[in-house]
Amino acid sequence: MPMVQITMLEGRSVEQKHALIREVSEAVARTVAVPLDRVRVALYEVSADDWGIGGVPVSVSRPGNPLGTSAAP
């Protein structure tokens, strides 16, 4: 039974997290030829204060935009 663990910054919507679980599960099941119901996915969310890039907390290096997403056009 494949187990996928994803660690990411907090801040995504419930809908985004559900889609991530679904799509990762489908990709793993297809790629390693196992039934979808045998795939496990765990999401771990970390606050921007507890996630560092280059020695700097993301809350400091990306204030107001910790996910680093661009604004919609």
Beta strands, then each sheet from edge to edge (+ up, - down):
strand 1: 3-9
strand 2: 40-46
strand 3: 52-53
strand 4: 56-57
sheet 1: 1+ 2+
sheet 2: 3+ 4-
end
